[in-house]
Amino acid sequence: MIREDDPQFRITPFQQMASACTGALITSLFMTPLDVVKIRLQAQQKALLSNKCYLYCNGLMEHLCPCGDTAWIPRRVHFHGTMDAFYKIAKIEGVPALWSGLSPTLILALPCTVIYFVSYEQLRYRMKTTYNSMTSTTTQPLWIPLIAGATARITAVTIVSPLELIRTKMQSKKLTYAEITSALRNVIKYEGYRGLFRGLGSTLLRDVPFSGMYWTMFESTKRVFNRPDSEKNSFLFNFFCGSVAGSVAAFITLPFDVVKTHQQIELGEKEIYTDGKVQQRASNMKDIAKNIYKNHGFKGLFTGLLPRIFKVAPACAIMIATFEYGKQFFRKYNSQKYKENMQRHQEVVLMGTANNNDYS
C-alpha cells in the first residue's frame, strides 16, 4: 500500500504545484460560465444604477464590475432566465464569451491557489510528522489541518494583496497602465508601502477562518466515513467531502464575506486619488458591519447565504477533488519509479555477482 507519509512515495512540492494548477484550471473552466451568466442577469437588473459596482466570483477569485458600464451587453437582447442567457450569449457572442474574465483569474488566482495549497500540504505534513514522532502514533489530530489551513491562507493572501489592490482598481473603471502606475505611486507617497496592503485585514478576517474551518471539516468528514487515508478515496468521495466542508465554512464565515464585499465595492468606487488626495475614503470593517446591522438587523450579515453556498460548495468540491486526484496520480507515479529503480538496482547487483563468479 502506498502510504502518504512514506518519503519514498511522497509527492514533491513541484508535483503539489502541478496538482494545484490543474485544480485551479478545472475549477475556473467549470465555474466561469456560471458567473458570466449571473453577471449578465445582474447587469440587466441593475442597468439603471449607473456608476455603481458589484462583485462576482467564479470560484477562485472575485471580480469587481461597474453596473453602469453596460456597453458590452448586446443591445435589444433581453434574458429570460439562466438557460435563456446561456443560449443567447453562446448564439449571439459565441461560445468563448461564456468564459469572459478567465484570463485575469488565471493570472492572479492561479499563483495564489498554488501558494495556498502547497503551503498547506507542506505545513500539514511537517506538523503531522513532528506530532507522530513525539506521540508514537500515526493519527492526525484535527488541530493540525486547522492551523495549517489558516497559516497557508495568511501566507497566500498577504503575498498577493498588492496585486489585489491593483486588480480592484482596474475592474472598477478603465485605467491605462500609466494611470495605474501613477495611482500606485500616490498610494506609496502618501500612505507608504502599508497602503499597498489596504483591505488585507478584512480579507484575512474572512479567508483565514474559512480556510481553517474548511480543512478541519474536510478531514472530519473523511473520518466520519472512516476513510482518513487520501490514497484510498475516490474522486467522487473527495468531491462530496469538499462540498460539505465548503458549505459549512461558507455558512459560518458569511458575515465576514458580506462585510468584505461591501468594503471591496467601496474600495473600487471611492478610493480615487486626485492631486495626491483621497476624494472619498472607503469605510472600515467596523463601520460597515455597524451600518449593515443598523439598516438590516442581524439577518443582514447573512445576506446571500444560499447563493454563496451554491457558489462556494461546487468550487471547493471541484478544486479539492482535482487536487487530491493529482496527488494520488503522482504518488502512484513515484511508487512506480521507485519500483523500477529498485528493479534496476537488483539487476545491477545480480550482474555484478555473476561477473564475480565468472572471474572466480
N, C-alpha and C positions, 0 to 999 in steps of 0.2 A: 504494500500500500504506500502511496506517495504521501508523506507527511509534510504539512505546511512548514513546520519548524525545522525540518531536516535541511542543513546547509547545503547538502549535495543537490537538492531539488528546488530550493527556494529561488523564486524569481528575482532577477536583478532590478535595481532602480530603473534602468533603461527599459526593461520589459514592463515594469509597472507604468512607466510613462506611455508606452505603446498601448497598453490596455486602457488607460485613462483617455488617451486621444481618441481611440476607437469608440469608447463610450460617449464622449462628448460629441463626436461627429454624428453618430447614430441618433443621439438624443435631439440634437439640433435639426437633423433632417426630418425626424418624425414630428417634432413639436412646432417648428416654424410655420408650416402651412396653417395649423390651427390658430396660431396667433395672428397671422396675416388676415385671416377671415374675421377674427374678433376685432382687429383694428379697424377694418373697413366698416363693420357694423357700428362700432363706437363712433367713428368719424361721421358716419351718416346721421347718427342720432344727435351728435354734438356739433354739427357743422355751423350752427348759429353762434356758438361760443368762441368767437374769434380771439386770437392771442392767448389762448389757454393751452396748457399742456396736460397730457395724460400719459399714463405709464402702461406698458405691456411687457410680458416676459415670455420667452419661448422655451423656458425650462432651464436655461443655463445662465441667462443674463437679462437685465431689464433694458428696455428701450424707451426713451422719452420722446414724445412726438407732440408738436403743436397742433391742436384741434382745428385751428383756423386755417391751417395750410392744407387745403383740400384740392389743390391743383392737380395732384397725382391721381385723384379719383375721376374716372371717365364720366363725362357729362351725360345726362339722360339715362344713366344706369341706376336703377334702384334695386336694392337687395331685399328679398322677402324671406329672410331666414338664413341659417347656416349653410344648408345644402345648396340653396339658390346662389349664395355668394360664391361657394366653391365652383359651381358650374359656370357662372358668368365671368368670374376672374380668369378661369382657365380658358374659356372660349374667346373672350374679348382681348385679354392682355397676354395670353399664352400661359402654358403650364408653369414655366420658370417664375412667373410673377408670384406664385404661391410661396416661393422661397425668398421673397424680398427681405432684406435685413440679415441674411445668412452670413455675409462677409464680415460685418463688424462683430458678430457673435463669435465666429471662428478666430478672428484676430485677437480679441481680448479675452473672451471667456475660455477659450481652449487652453492657453497657458495657465490661467487661473485654476482651471479644473485639474490640470496636470500637477501643479504645485500642491493643491489641496489633497488629492488622492495619494500622491506619492509620499507627502509628509505624513499623512495619516497612517499609511502602511508601515513606514519606517519607524514611526513613534510607537505604534501599537506592538510591532514585533519586538522592539528593544525593551519596552516595558514588560511585555509578557515573558520574554526570556529572562530578564532580571528577577521578576516575581517568581517564576518557576524554579530558578536556581536557588532562591532564598527559602522557598517553601517546600521544595522537592515534590512539586505537583505538576500536572500537565494542563490544568484548567486555566481559564482566563476569567478573572472577576470582571463584573460589569463596569467598574470604575475605570478600567483601562481604556475601552473604546470611548467612554465619556470624556476623559481627559485628552486622549489622542485626537478625537474629533474636534474638540474645542480649540486645542492648540494649533492644529493644522489649519483651521479656518482663520484664526488670528493671523497666522503667517501669510496665507494666500491673500486675504483681504487687504492687509497692510501693504504688501508689495505692489498690488495693482491699484491702490487707492488714487494716486495721482493720475493714472490713466482713466479711471472712472470719472474724475472731475472734468477732464478734457472731453470725454465722450458725452457727458451730460450736457455740456455747453454746445457741442456740435449738434446734438439732437434737438435742443430747444430752439435753435434758429440756425439758419445757414450762415456759416462763417468761413472766410478764407483762412488758409494756413497762416498768413501774415497777421490776421486779426486774432487767431488763436494764440500765436506766439506773443503778441502784444498783451493779450489778456493775462497770460501766464506770467509775463514779466511784471505786470502791475500787481498780481497776487503776491509774488515773491517780494516786490519792492515795499508794499505797504503792510503785508502780514507775515513776511518771512516764509521760510520753507514749510512752516506749520500750515500755511494757507493751502498748500497742495493736498493736505490731508483733511480738508474740510468735509464733514459728513461721515468721517470714518467712525466716530463714536456711535452714531445711530445704526450704521451698518453692522458694527460689531455686536451691538445690543440685540440685533435681530438674528444675525447669522451664527454667532458663536453658540447661543443656547440651542438654536435649531440643529447645528451640527452635532453638539454633544448629545442631545436627545435622539437625534436620528440614528447615530451609530449604536447608541445604547439599546434603542428599540429594535434595530436590525438584528443585533446579536441576541437580544432577549427572545425575539420571535423565532429565531432558529432553535433556541434552547427549548421553547415550548413544544416544538415538534421533535425534540431530541435529535437535532441534526446540526450540531455546532461546527462540524468539520466542513470547511468550504469546498474541499475537493470532491465531496460526495454529493453536493447539491446541484440540482439541475438548473437550467436557465429559468424555467418557469417558477421553480421554488424561490430562487433569488428575486425574481420579478415580484412575486407575491410578498415576500418579506420586505422588499424595498418600498412597495406600495403602502403596506401597513405602517412602516416606520415613518415614511414621508407624511402620511395623513395625520398621525398622532403629533409629530413635531410641528407640522403646519398649524394645527389647531392651537397648540399651547403657545406658540410664538406669534400668533396672528396680531395681537395688539402692537407688538414691535414692528411688524410689517406695515400696518396701517400708518403708524407714525413715520416710518421710513419713507413710505410712498409719498405722503404729504410733503415731507421735507425735500425729497428729491425733485418733486414737481416745482416747489417754490424755488429751489436752487436754480432750476432752468429758467423760471420766469423773472426772478427778482435780482439775482446776483449779477448785475451788469455794471461794469466799470466805465465811468466817463470822466476823463481828465483826472484819473487817479482816485476817484471817489466812488463809493458804492451808492447808487441811487436809492436802492431799497434792499435791505438785507433779509435773507430768509430767516424764518423763526427757528428757535432751537427746539430740541426734542420735548423739553418740559412744557414749553408754551403751547406747542402743537397738541400734546396729549391733553392739557387742560382745556384747550379750545374745543377739541373733539368731545370731551366728556361734558362740557358745559352745553354744547349745542345738541348733542345726540344721546347723551347719557352713556352708561356703561356698555350698552349694546353697540354704540358707535365704534368702540375699539375692536369689535369683532365683525365689522362690515366686510362683506365679500368672503365669508367663510367657505361657502360651497365652491365658488369659482377658484379660490386659492387651493382648496384640496383637489379639485378636479384638474388643476394645472400642475401642482407640485407632485401629487401621487404618481401619475404616469411618468413624469420626467425623472423622478427619483428611481422609480422601478426600472425604467429603461437603462439609466446610467449605471446603477449598481449591478444589474443583471449582466450587462455587457462587460463591465469591469471584472466581475467575478469569473465570467466565462473566459475572458482574456487571461486571467491569472491561471485558470485550470489548463488552458492551452499551453502556456509557457512552462508550467510545472511538468506536464507530460513531455513537452519538448526537451526540457532539461533532464528528465528521467531517461529518455531515450538516448540522449547524447552521452549521459553518464554510463549507461549500459554498453553503448558502443565503444566508449573509451576503455572501459574495463575489459571488454572482449578483446580489443586490440592489444591491450597490455598483457593479457593472458597468452595471446598468440605469440607476442614477442618473447615472453618468458619461456614458452614451450619450444620456440625455435632456438633460443639460446641454450636451453637444456639439451636439445637434440644435437646441436653443434658440438657441445662439450663432450657428449657421449661418443660422437664420431672421432674426435681427436684422441679420446682415451682408448 
